[in-house]
Amino acid sequence: MSFYTTDEYYSSNAKTLIEECKNLHMDYIIVEKGYMGGWSETVSIKPSVILQAMKKVGPVLWLDCDNFLLKRPDAVSSEFDMMAAPKNPEKKRPFYMGCMYFNGSEKSMELVSNWINEADTEKREEITFHNALQATPGVKTGNLPMTYMHVMTEGEIEQPDDVVLHGLSKSKSKDEFIKMSKLLPV
């Protein structure tokens, strides 16, 4: 599941992601959202879109729209309320945010609801998610393999075990937000 804004970069990537889902015989929900005013505003609606999808279909695998789905994501497990590739928990960035699994349980819905609340006051996605995890006692998290979040550098080729390649947004507002965020305390 994913969403995209109407700019050419994301709408083009959405079409690619839809084709990848079809080629892998996977059901998908990929919805268009209007322009939100900038990258941070757009990212802040992610938990709302995820919660709506869980209420509609149950378990959800979230992919940022500019990711590439290479294989069926068979490593997800309904045993966990939420799964994602591990990042840096010591710095309030416990998981990569571009590929996340939510099993549709009450606890996963509580987690995403808490994430929505956090996104109302803080725009740094990884920090809002970390805060939501802290506000959701008893949530069972699991790690997806790093093959679900391979961030390719220029000139690098995909690896045989890769499931998801992480796209790198070309958004000017994202670049500006990241520069500004580096000045803020973590």
C-alpha positions as CSV (number, residue, x, y, z in Angstrom):
1,M,0.0,0.0,0.0
2,S,1.1,3.5,-0.7
3,F,0.0,7.0,-1.7
4,Y,1.5,9.6,-4.0
5,T,1.1,13.3,-4.7
6,T,0.3,14.7,-8.1
7,D,3.8,15.8,-9.1
8,E,5.4,13.9,-12.0
9,Y,8.1,12.2,-9.9
10,Y,5.7,10.5,-7.5
11,S,2.9,9.8,-10.0
12,S,5.4,8.1,-12.3
13,N,6.8,6.0,-9.5
14,A,3.2,5.1,-8.4
15,K,2.5,3.7,-11.9
16,T,5.7,1.6,-11.7
17,L,4.9,0.3,-8.2
18,I,1.4,-0.7,-9.4
19,E,2.9,-2.6,-12.3
20,E,5.4,-4.3,-9.9
21,C,2.5,-5.4,-7.7
22,K,0.5,-6.7,-10.7
23,N,3.6,-8.6,-12.0
24,L,4.0,-10.3,-8.6
25,H,0.2,-11.0,-8.4
26,M,-0.2,-8.9,-5.3
27,D,-3.2,-7.0,-4.2
28,Y,-2.5,-3.3,-3.7
29,I,-3.9,0.0,-2.5
30,I,-2.1,3.0,-4.0
31,V,-4.0,6.2,-3.8
32,E,-3.4,9.7,-5.1
33,K,-3.4,12.6,-2.6
34,G,-3.2,16.2,-3.6
35,Y,-0.3,18.5,-3.0
36,M,0.2,18.9,0.8
37,G,2.4,21.9,0.8
38,G,5.8,20.2,1.0
39,W,7.6,17.0,1.8
40,S,7.2,17.1,5.6
41,E,3.5,17.8,5.3
42,T,3.0,15.0,2.9
43,V,4.9,12.5,5.0
44,S,2.9,13.5,8.1
45,I,-0.3,12.0,6.5
46,K,1.3,8.5,6.0
47,P,0.0,7.1,9.3
48,S,-3.5,8.2,8.5
49,V,-3.4,6.5,5.1
50,I,-2.0,3.4,6.7
51,L,-4.7,3.3,9.4
52,Q,-7.5,3.8,6.8
53,A,-6.1,0.9,4.8
54,M,-5.9,-1.4,7.9
55,K,-9.5,-0.6,8.8
56,K,-10.4,-1.6,5.2
57,V,-8.3,-4.7,4.6
58,G,-6.5,-5.7,7.8
59,P,-2.7,-6.4,7.4
60,V,-0.8,-3.8,5.3
61,L,2.7,-3.6,3.8
62,W,3.5,0.0,3.4
63,L,6.0,1.0,0.7
64,D,7.0,4.6,0.0
65,C,5.8,5.3,-3.5
66,D,9.4,5.7,-4.9
67,N,10.4,2.3,-3.7
68,F,10.8,-0.6,-6.1
69,L,9.2,-4.0,-5.3
70,L,11.4,-6.7,-6.8
71,K,10.0,-9.9,-5.2
72,R,7.0,-11.0,-3.1
73,P,7.6,-9.9,0.5
74,D,7.4,-13.3,2.2
75,A,9.3,-12.4,5.3
76,V,6.4,-10.5,7.0
77,S,4.9,-12.3,9.9
78,S,1.5,-11.7,11.5
79,E,3.1,-12.7,14.8
80,F,4.4,-9.1,15.0
81,D,2.2,-6.0,15.2
82,M,4.7,-4.1,13.2
83,M,7.8,-5.0,11.2
84,A,10.4,-2.9,9.5
85,A,14.1,-3.0,8.7
86,P,16.2,-1.8,11.7
87,K,18.0,1.5,11.5
88,N,19.4,3.3,14.5
89,P,17.4,2.9,17.8
90,E,20.0,4.7,19.9
91,K,19.2,8.0,18.0
92,K,15.3,7.7,18.1
93,R,15.4,6.2,14.6
94,P,14.6,2.5,15.3
95,F,13.4,1.6,11.8
96,Y,13.6,2.5,8.2
97,M,10.3,4.1,7.3
98,G,10.0,3.3,3.6
99,C,8.9,-0.3,4.0
100,M,6.8,-1.2,7.0
101,Y,4.4,-4.1,7.8
102,F,1.4,-3.7,10.1
103,N,-0.6,-6.9,10.9
104,G,-4.0,-5.1,11.5
105,S,-4.2,-6.1,15.1
106,E,-5.7,-3.8,17.7
107,K,-2.2,-3.1,19.0
108,S,-1.0,-2.2,15.5
109,M,-3.9,0.1,15.1
110,E,-3.2,1.7,18.4
111,L,0.4,2.2,17.4
112,V,-0.6,3.9,14.1
113,S,-3.2,6.0,16.0
114,N,-0.4,7.2,18.3
115,W,1.7,7.9,15.3
116,I,-1.0,10.1,13.9
117,N,-1.2,12.0,17.2
118,E,2.6,12.5,17.2
119,A,2.6,13.7,13.6
120,D,0.3,16.6,14.6
121,T,3.1,18.1,16.7
122,E,6.4,16.9,15.1
123,K,7.2,16.7,11.4
124,R,10.3,14.4,11.6
125,E,8.8,11.1,10.6
126,E,11.3,8.8,12.3
127,I,11.0,10.7,15.6
128,T,7.2,10.7,15.5
129,F,7.2,7.0,14.9
130,H,9.7,6.4,17.7
131,N,7.5,8.5,20.1
132,A,4.5,6.5,19.0
133,L,6.3,3.2,19.8
134,Q,7.1,4.6,23.3
135,A,3.4,5.6,23.7
136,T,2.2,2.0,22.8
137,P,3.1,-0.4,25.6
138,G,3.0,-4.0,24.6
139,V,3.4,-3.5,20.9
140,K,5.3,-6.4,19.4
141,T,7.8,-5.3,16.8
142,G,10.0,-7.4,14.5
143,N,12.8,-6.7,12.1
144,L,12.5,-7.2,8.4
145,P,15.7,-8.3,6.6
146,M,17.8,-5.4,5.2
147,T,16.9,-6.8,1.8
148,Y,13.6,-5.0,2.3
149,M,15.3,-1.6,2.5
150,H,18.3,-1.7,0.2
151,V,19.3,1.9,-0.4
152,M,21.3,1.9,-3.6
153,T,24.0,4.4,-4.1
154,E,24.8,5.8,-7.6
155,G,26.4,3.2,-9.8
156,E,25.5,0.3,-7.5
157,I,23.5,-2.6,-8.9
158,E,20.7,-4.5,-7.1
159,Q,21.6,-7.6,-5.2
160,P,20.1,-11.0,-5.9
161,D,18.3,-11.2,-2.6
162,D,16.8,-7.7,-2.7
163,V,13.1,-7.5,-2.1
164,V,12.6,-3.8,-2.0
165,L,14.9,-1.1,-3.3
166,H,14.5,2.2,-1.5
167,G,14.1,5.2,-3.8
168,L,15.7,8.5,-2.9
169,S,13.2,11.4,-3.3
170,K,14.2,14.2,-5.5
171,S,11.9,16.6,-3.7
172,K,13.3,20.1,-3.1
173,S,11.1,20.5,-0.1
174,K,12.5,17.3,1.3
175,D,16.1,18.5,0.9
176,E,15.1,21.8,2.6
177,F,13.4,20.0,5.4
178,I,16.4,17.7,6.0
179,K,18.8,20.6,6.2
180,M,16.5,22.4,8.6
181,S,16.0,19.2,10.7
182,K,19.7,18.8,11.2
183,L,19.6,22.1,13.2
184,L,16.9,20.7,15.5
185,P,17.6,18.6,18.7
186,V,16.9,14.9,18.5
